[in-house]
Amino acid sequence: MIVSAVVLVLGVVAYGFAGARLYNGARHEGGALHSSQWWMGTGLQAIGSLLVMVARRSLPLLLVQATSTAGLAVTAVIQHVEGVDRLTRKSALAIVSLVGGLGLLGAATIPGPASTIRPSHLVLLVISLAVCAAGIAVTMPGLASGVLAGLGFSVGAIAARLVIGDQVHPVWIFWHLPLANWLCGFITAAGIAVGQVHLTRGLARHAAKPVLGAMYLVETVFPALVGLTILDEHPRTGMGVFVVIGAMLVLLGSWDLLRNSKEGQAIAEPAV
C-alpha cells in the first residue's frame, strides 16, 4: 500500500505539471499541435494516468479519485512560481483545505478486497457508458456536460480499478485474461474517451467553472458510491463522519482553486 501511495503522489505531480504545460501550449500562436509544451503536457498527462491506474490496485477508489484533484493544487503552485497566475491568500487556503481533506480520507478509508469481475459490475459500467455516449448527440448546458464528463471518467476509473485490482488475473499476463477483463479494459478506454468529448464540448461552449465543478463532483462521489456498494470499500470503524468531512474539504478546495484560476482553463485537462 505504501508503494501505491507513492505512485499516486507521483501521478498527481505529473497531472499538475501537465496542467501547467497544457495551459501554456494551448496559447501557442501556431496552435497547440505546434507547441512543444502542449506535447510535453500531453505526455505528462498520459504518465499521470498510468501511475494513478497502478495506485488503484490497492487504494480505495474514493481516495484515488479525490487525490487526483490535487493536481489542481500542483498546477496552481507551478503557475505561481512561473508568474502565470499568482496565488492569493484564498487560493492558499483552498490548497490547505484540499490537502487536509485528502489526509482525512486517507486515514478514514479502507480499500475493498480484490475480486473477480462480476456480471453486476459490467452491467453498471455498460449502462453508465451508454448514458454518456447517448449524451454526445444532445446539445446541453455546461453543468450537464460536466456531469457527463465526470460520469465518463468515473466509468473509466471504476473499470480500471476492476482490471488492475484482479489479483487472480494480473493485467500484465494479458494472454491469460478472461473475456470480462478485456471488456473492462475496453470500457476503461471508452469511458475516458467519452468523458473527454463531453469535457471538450462543455469548455468550448460554456464557462469553465460549472463544467469543471460538476465534473470533479461526479468524479469524486460516483466512484465512492460504487466502492461502498459493490466493491466492499468502507470507512474505518467510527470514522464515517471523517470521510464525509474529508470529501467536502476536497471538493470545496477544488472549487475555490477553479474559481480563482483563469476560469479554470489552466487545469482543465487532467481528469482521469
N, C-alpha and C positions, 0 to 999 in steps of 0.2 A: 504493500500500500504506500510505503514511503517513496518507492520508485515512481509509482503512478502520480503521486502528489508533485514530485519534482518535474516529471514530464508535463503535467498540467500547467505548472507555472511557466515552464519554457514555452508551451503552446500559447499561453496568454501574452507573454512578452513578444512572441512572433506576431500575434494578432495586432498588438499595439504598434509595433514598428511598421507593420503592413498598412495600418490605417493612415499613419503619417506619410508614408511614401505614396500611397494611392491618392491622397489629397493633393500632394504636390504634382504628381504625374498627370492627374486629370485636368490640370490647368496649363499643361504644356501648349505652347502656341501652335504646334503642329498636330495636336490631338494626342490623346492618351496612348494610342498604339505606337506613337513615335517617341515616347518618353521612356528612358531607361529606368526612371524612378517608378513609373507605373508597373513596368515588368518586374522590377525588384519587389514592389509591394505585392503583386500577384503571386510571385514565388514564395514570399514570406507567409502569405495567407494560406497557401497550399501546405506549407510546412506546419503552420499552426494547426490546421485541420487534422493532419495526420497525428500530431502529438496529442491533441485533445482526444482523438479516437482511441489511441492507446490507453489514455488515462481512464476511459470509460470501462476498461476491463475490470477494475476493482474498486472504483469510486462511485458513490451514489449519483444517479442522473441529475438530481436537484443540485448537488454541489458542483458538478462539472458544468452544467448549463449556466448556473449563476456565476461561476468563476470566469467563464468565457467572456462575460460582460465586463470583466475587469480590464479587458483590452482597451476599453474606453478611457480608463484612468491612465494606462500606459501611454496611449496616444496623446492625451491631454498634457502629460508631463513632457513628452518629447517635443510637442509643439510649443510649449512654454520655453524650453531650453533653446529651441531654434528661433524663437521670436515670432512665430507664425500666429499664435493665439495665446496671449498671456493669461495665466491662471489668476482668477480673482479669489478673494477670501472665501466666497461662496463655493467656488469650484473646488478649492482645497478641502472644505468641509464635506463636499459631496464625495470626494475620494476617501476621506476618513470613514464616512458612512458606508460606502461600498466595501471597503476592506474590512471594517468591523462586522458588517453583515455576513461576509464570507467566512470570517473567523467563527461566528456563531454557528453557521451552517455546518462547517467542518467538524465542530465539536459535538453537534447535536444529532447528526445523521449517521445511519449505519447502512452500508451497501447491502443489497439483496444478494442471495446466493446465486451462483451460476446455474443456469438451467437450459435445457434443450428448447429450441424454438417450438412453440406450440401453435396449433391452428388458430386459437383465440388471438395470439399476437399478430398473426398475419392478417386476420380479418380486420382488426382495428387499424392496422397500418394501411391496408389497401383501401378501406373506406375513407380514411383521412386523406390519403393521397388523391383519391378520386375527387373529393370535395375541392381540394386545392387546384387540381388540373381543370375542373369544370369552371372554376372562377376566372381562368385566363380568358374565357370567351366573353366575360362581362366587364363593362366599364363601371368602376366602383370608386367610392370616396377613399381618401387617403387612409383613414382609420381601418377600413375593411381590407385594403391592400396590405397594411401592416399585420393585421390578424392572420391573413392567409399566408403571408411570408413567414411569420412566426410558426404557423402550423406546418408549413412545408419543411422548414429547417428542423422543427421538432420531430417530424416523421423520420427525417434522415438521422437525427441523433439517437432516437429510440432504436431504429433498425440497426445502426452501427453498434449500439450497446449490446444488442442481442447477438450479433455476429461475433464481435470481439470478446464478449463475455462467455461464450460457449466453450468451456474448457474441455469438453468431450471431443469437440471437433475444432482444433486450432486452425485459425484462418490461414496461417502460412502453409499448412498442408492442404492446399486448395483442391488437389485432385481427389481427396477423400471427403470433401464437404457434401452433405446431403443437399437435396434439391431445395429444402426450406431455407438453408443458409445462403444458397445462391440467390434465391428470391429476395431474401432480406438485403443482400448486397445490392441488388438492382434497385430495391426500394430506397436504400440509402442514397444512391446517386440520383434517382428520380426526385426524391424529396428535396435534396439540395438544389437541383436544377429548377424545379417548380418554385421553390421559395425565392430563388434569385430572380426569377422572372417577375414575381409579384413585387419584390423589393425594388427592382429597377423601374418597373412601371409606376409604382407608387411615388418614388422620388422624382421621376420625370414629370409627373402631373400635379403633385401636391407638395405642401411644405414638409420638410423632413421630420419635424417633431412628432406629429401624430403617427406617421408611418413607422418610424423607428421605435417610438414609445410603445405602440401596440405590439410590434414585433418582439421586443425584448420581454414584454409582459407575458405573451403567449409562450415564448421560448423557455421561460423560467417555470411558469405554472403548469403547462400541459405535461411536459416530461415528468414533473414532480408528481402529478396525479397518477400518471401511468406507473411510475416507480412504486408509489404507495399501494396501488390497487392490484396490479398484475405481475410486478417484479419483486414483490415482497421486501421493498425497502421501507424502513420505518425509523422514527426518531428513537434516540436512546430513552430509556425509562425515565419518565418525569421531565423530559426536555422538549416536549412537543411545542410548548409556547415559545421556546427559543428558536425553533425552526421558523415559526411564523414571523417572529421579530426579525430574524436574520434575513429572511426573504424580503420583508418590507424595506429594511435598510438598503439592501442591494438594489431593489427597484427604485427607491427614492434617490439614491446616489446616482444611479444610471440616468434617471430622468433629469436631474439637475445638471449633470455633465452635458447631456444632449441640449438642454435649454440654453446653457451658457456658452456652447460652442457656436461656430458659424453655421447655424441652422442644422447642425449635426452632419454636414457634408463630409467633414474630415474623418468621421468614424462610422461611416455607413456600411462598410464592406464586410468586416469580419463577423459572420453571423452563424457559423456552423457549430 
